[in-house]
Amino acid sequence: MTTDLWQDLLGCLDLTAHGTDAYEGRSQRLQYRRLFGGQFLAQFARAAHLAAPGKALKSLHTQFLREGRTGEPVRYEADVPQHGRTFATVRLTAGQEHGVVAVASASLHVWEEGPDRQTVEPTPALPGPERTIELGLLPWESRAATDLDTAKSEPPVYELWTRVPAAPPDLGPALLAYATDLTPIGTALRPLEGLTQADAGRAFGSAVTAHTVWFHRPFSTGRWLLLRQHSPLAAHGRCFGRGDVLAEDGTLLASYAQEALLRFGG
């Protein structure tokens, strides 16, 4: 874990209230060409929680409209059309000086008792420390049994083990959403021989256009999570991927899906 990057991310999640249903968060201090989409996902999650307190985030549906500018804070405007006894809905708009950069719809719910079942493949064994990988935008330890960026043609599947450091419980959904934004495009590229994410900006252009996370169960940070993902489609200048987030014991915690621009040639 890189302490400075971790503290920087936590600082971004400390949103400041501006009047009624408006919040502002600073941007990450990253050497990156634009604001990382995971920052928007995490801050949207925090803004939804602040706008509808007392409920847990159930789903977060985000559309990215234009690039966010680094070095500039993001302002979040919230509209709460529903805030009932057990459910709430929050519509969110993220803006910077050059206009609206992303919009989101969040659904929240009070955790309830009821039937509990799941149908997922068992989790594999956690890879050993020799399979530790560096993902610059994830400021915590991650491992993978296979390489995401391989020049060989491989199936469009990828399993990433990642361990978000212990954090206050109300930050858990935001940190999980942040982690899900990093590797779906790389997964979609795996079948293309000779190309990896490192070729972005040269051999192809890419940018996330929409991202959704569904939160199925309460969970806590400080333990290993498996992000199991699959990209079933790349066509017409776009790619699509989906994934599950599982605890080490196989408990299904969340699911996510992402659509992105994937444009080759001039």
WOBELMO-V917273 format. One record per residue. N is the residue number from 0. RES is the residue in one small letter. PSI is psi in whole degrees, 0 to 359 (none if undefined). Layout:
n: <N | N>
res: <RES | RES>
psi: <PSI | PSI>
//
This chain:
n: <0 | 1 | 2 | 3 | 4 | 5 | 6 | 7 | 8 | 9 | 10 | 11 | 12 | 13 | 14 | 15 | 16 | 17 | 18 | 19 | 20 | 21 | 22 | 23 | 24 | 25 | 26 | 27 | 28 | 29 | 30 | 31 | 32 | 33 | 34 | 35 | 36 | 37 | 38 | 39 | 40 | 41 | 42 | 43 | 44 | 45 | 46 | 47 | 48 | 49 | 50 | 51 | 52 | 53 | 54 | 55 | 56 | 57 | 58 | 59 | 60 | 61 | 62 | 63 | 64 | 65 | 66 | 67 | 68 | 69 | 70 | 71 | 72 | 73 | 74 | 75 | 76 | 77 | 78 | 79 | 80 | 81 | 82 | 83 | 84 | 85 | 86 | 87 | 88 | 89 | 90 | 91 | 92 | 93 | 94 | 95 | 96 | 97 | 98 | 99 | 100 | 101 | 102 | 103 | 104 | 105 | 106 | 107 | 108 | 109 | 110 | 111 | 112 | 113 | 114 | 115 | 116 | 117 | 118 | 119 | 120 | 121 | 122 | 123 | 124 | 125 | 126 | 127 | 128 | 129 | 130 | 131 | 132 | 133 | 134 | 135 | 136 | 137 | 138 | 139 | 140 | 141 | 142 | 143 | 144 | 145 | 146 | 147 | 148 | 149 | 150 | 151 | 152 | 153 | 154 | 155 | 156 | 157 | 158 | 159 | 160 | 161 | 162 | 163 | 164 | 165 | 166 | 167 | 168 | 169 | 170 | 171 | 172 | 173 | 174 | 175 | 176 | 177 | 178 | 179 | 180 | 181 | 182 | 183 | 184 | 185 | 186 | 187 | 188 | 189 | 190 | 191 | 192 | 193 | 194 | 195 | 196 | 197 | 198 | 199 | 200 | 201 | 202 | 203 | 204 | 205 | 206 | 207 | 208 | 209 | 210 | 211 | 212 | 213 | 214 | 215 | 216 | 217 | 218 | 219 | 220 | 221 | 222 | 223 | 224 | 225 | 226 | 227 | 228 | 229 | 230 | 231 | 232 | 233 | 234 | 235 | 236 | 237 | 238 | 239 | 240 | 241 | 242 | 243 | 244 | 245 | 246 | 247 | 248 | 249 | 250 | 251 | 252 | 253 | 254 | 255 | 256 | 257 | 258 | 259 | 260 | 261 | 262 | 263 | 264 | 265>
res: <m | t | t | d | l | w | q | d | l | l | g | c | l | d | l | t | a | h | g | t | d | a | y | e | g | r | s | q | r | l | q | y | r | r | l | f | g | g | q | f | l | a | q | f | a | r | a | a | h | l | a | a | p | g | k | a | l | k | s | l | h | t | q | f | l | r | e | g | r | t | g | e | p | v | r | y | e | a | d | v | p | q | h | g | r | t | f | a | t | v | r | l | t | a | g | q | e | h | g | v | v | a | v | a | s | a | s | l | h | v | w | e | e | g | p | d | r | q | t | v | e | p | t | p | a | l | p | g | p | e | r | t | i | e | l | g | l | l | p | w | e | s | r | a | a | t | d | l | d | t | a | k | s | e | p | p | v | y | e | l | w | t | r | v | p | a | a | p | p | d | l | g | p | a | l | l | a | y | a | t | d | l | t | p | i | g | t | a | l | r | p | l | e | g | l | t | q | a | d | a | g | r | a | f | g | s | a | v | t | a | h | t | v | w | f | h | r | p | f | s | t | g | r | w | l | l | l | r | q | h | s | p | l | a | a | h | g | r | c | f | g | r | g | d | v | l | a | e | d | g | t | l | l | a | s | y | a | q | e | a | l | l | r | f | g | g>
psi: <134 | 109 | 316 | 315 | 323 | 311 | 326 | 316 | 315 | 322 | 325 | 335 | 356 | 80 | 144 | 131 | 138 | 93 | 212 | 123 | 38 | 137 | 153 | 138 | 141 | 165 | 156 | 149 | 76 | 151 | 78 | 147 | 341 | 172 | 133 | 133 | 329 | 328 | 315 | 315 | 314 | 317 | 325 | 316 | 317 | 317 | 321 | 318 | 320 | 326 | 335 | 70 | 156 | 2 | 159 | 146 | 127 | 320 | 154 | 115 | 116 | 138 | 132 | 121 | 323 | 167 | 139 | 147 | 132 | 156 | 12 | 135 | 166 | 133 | 134 | 119 | 131 | 138 | 132 | 86 | 342 | 128 | 80 | 197 | 321 | 336 | 154 | 150 | 134 | 127 | 133 | 143 | 127 | 127 | 153 | 186 | 330 | 6 | 192 | 130 | 336 | 154 | 155 | 155 | 125 | 140 | 135 | 156 | 144 | 127 | 133 | 160 | 150 | 185 | 144 | 108 | 162 | 157 | 95 | 156 | 145 | 152 | 143 | 175 | 144 | 126 | 153 | 171 | 340 | 346 | 18 | 137 | 155 | 117 | 104 | 331 | 353 | 106 | 49 | 173 | 137 | 151 | 154 | 140 | 339 | 161 | 131 | 311 | 91 | 139 | 347 | 157 | 120 | 161 | 150 | 58 | 153 | 139 | 121 | 123 | 132 | 147 | 100 | 130 | 159 | 133 | 164 | 142 | 325 | 350 | 349 | 307 | 321 | 317 | 323 | 315 | 319 | 316 | 332 | 351 | 354 | 322 | 1 | 322 | 317 | 324 | 319 | 332 | 345 | 324 | 347 | 108 | 134 | 3 | 141 | 178 | 335 | 343 | 3 | 138 | 347 | 300 | 337 | 164 | 143 | 149 | 137 | 133 | 330 | 145 | 132 | 139 | 133 | 129 | 114 | 324 | 156 | 149 | 165 | 152 | 176 | 9 | 165 | 138 | 146 | 122 | 106 | 116 | 158 | 137 | 103 | 349 | 138 | 118 | 149 | 40 | 14 | 160 | 157 | 140 | 158 | 159 | 168 | 150 | 120 | 147 | 167 | 332 | 4 | 359 | 127 | 117 | 323 | 164 | 158 | 160 | 148 | 137 | 141 | 153 | 135 | 89 | 123 | 151 | 187 | none>
//
